[in-house]
């Protein structure tokens, strides 16, 4: 496998797994958990789910710009030669990373603390904030994916 093929593969897999994980959590797990579990169990579930998923997101958030910039400079010849769609993808990707970092260091940290102390109203408030941020990042991820897939045909 060439370095270019490896970079493209890592880039696409990182995007698919991050966006797919958000889609699953937001559109599938969230409604089922809300329907089947009382707040203490639901909040413990989410704290555990995020604790397992977020290390992967950190990996994806590192691999996406690393592989993307490697391709820009080693395959496509630099920023001046890439299409507008790559610049859009880059801007949306950085926005997603920044939103994730905020989510991780603020509401997720507070969610974990609230679950440990069994402060269920506070934990619910933090989970709701996480839900909103994940929803925004999911939308940004879907738009970024569409731009990545079809942008060069504009």
C-alpha positions, 0 to 999 in steps of 0.5 A, a space after each residue: 500500500 502506498 502512503 497516498 493510499 494509506 492517507 486516503 484510507 485513514 482519512 475516510 475511515 476516521 470520518 466514517 467512524 466519527 460521523 457514523 458513531 455520532 449518527 448511531 448515538 444521536 439517532 438510534 441509541 438516544 431515543 431507545 435509552 430515553 424510552 427504556 431507562 430511568 434517568 439514573 440508569 440512562 445517565 450512567 449509560 451515557 457516561 459509559 458510552 462517551 467514556 468508551 467512544 471519546 478516545 476514538 474520537 480523539 484519534 479520529 480528530 488527530 488522524 483527519 487533519 494529519 492525513 488531510 494535510 499530508 495529502 494536500 502537500 504531498 499528493 495535491 501540491 499545496 494549498 494553492 492547488 486544491 479546490 474550494 471543496 477541500 477548503 470547505 472540508 478543512 474549515 468544517 473539520 476544524 469547527 467539528 474538532 473545536 466543538 468536540 474539544 469543548 464538549 469533552 472538556 466542559 459538559 462531558 467532564 461535568 456529566 461524569 462528575 454529576 454521575 459520580 455524585 448522583 446529581 441527576 438534575 445536573 447530569 441531565 443538564 449536561 447530557 442535554 448540552 452534549 446532545 445539542 453539540 453532537 447534533 450540530 457536529 453530526 450535521 456538520 459531519 454530514 455536510 462535510 462528507 457531502 462536500 468531500 464526496 461531491 465537491 469536486 464536481 461543482 
